Amino acid sequence: MPEAGAADLAARIDRLESAGQIRQLAWRYSSTLDSRDMDGLMALYADDVKVPGDGGRRGREALRSVMEPSLRRVQITILHVGNHVIDFADDDHATGAVYCHAEVQTGPDTWINQAICYEDRYVRQDGRWYFAALRRHELLYGAEHGQSPVGLPPANWPENDTGRGSLPERWDSWRRFWGEHP
Amino acid sequence: MTEDATTGSAGGDATASLEARVQRLEAVEEIRQLVSRYALALDSRNVEALAALFVEDVDVHGGAKGREALAEWFNGPVLRQGYTTTFHLIGNHVIDFTDDDHATGRLYCRPEHEVGDLWVIMPVVYEDRYERQAGHWYFRSRRPHAFYAADIKESPLDVENRFNFPNNPFMTRPTLPDRWPSWGRFWAEAEGDA
């Protein structure tokens, strides 16, 4: 146990506050996305957020132009967040894995369930935590309400909302585990 | 809490009290991380990471002790028999401290398992014991207790004995809610009144 000097205590409280803020970030993502509060959603990202795709564009406006079309394809969304693993690289940088059970109305007559693990990068700027990059939406499966994921073809998300996803095969340890005993 | 959280008049007492309070908050945070890490390590079949979440002298089924034996156990019947893909979505987490180094927890979890042609949903409550060793928190033990196990397309009410999970190596029946003494008392009272 470290000695309880004032500086040490301040650093430890800072880490606890960071973990609390990062958890809030994942929950705020759900509430702003589900309510289609696009300004609120974009405000969760660092202002120099790197946007995937060609050109290496940066910033919230560029990110919005990428995210908005996909959010207009669907109707009601319910992003129910569960597990949240947080790993700190230093006082201002962290990564995370966030489990989410999503319900999505993908059309007038279709309601689907998805099991998702978001892979996140977080950065602290001017005392606040943000998503440093577009969250990686790694799908385990998507299936219509009442449908079993067993035997579904690959979803190749975001190409399809239903089907088997990149998980669990994306996890190195999963491949190692089954590779040992095929 | 066993400590008196009020600040003393002298500066030293105040710092000691703050130290204790920060330590308790850190304990809560570490224990919360523990259960999230368990699910991720399990679902990604990272048996070494999984075993590392337990105390060094963890008791393993069959009388063995230690993380290495635990990793072997996970690597055998537990994770190689009965099911393939899993997804352990967790929720509610009650944490009770016994003292500065020991705590118990109850964690709600809604795991999904691919079992051959079945996709089994099995809501459980984990009964956990946590322990601090060398400044960090670990599982001393974990015991899942199921409400039911049913295919994603089935109602739990249509499932015989509320449990449809073929070849599950360790769980064969639901133990909740009957396991909760208050549940039994609640219904016994109703009978008594009748």
Interface residues (C-beta under 8 A of the other chain):
Chain A: M1 A4 A6 L9 R12 I13 L16 A19 G82 N83 H84 V85 I86 A97 Y99 H101 A115 C117 L140 A143 G146 Q147 S148 P149 V150 G151 L167 P168 W171 D172 S173 W174 R176 F177 W178 H181
Chain B: T15 A16 L18 E19 V22 Q23 L25 E26 E29 Q33 V35 S36 R37 A39 L40 A41 D43 S44 R45 N46 V47 A49 N75 L79 R80 T85 T86 F87 H88 L89 I90 G91 R110 E112 E114 G116 D117 L118 W119 G135 D151 I152 K153
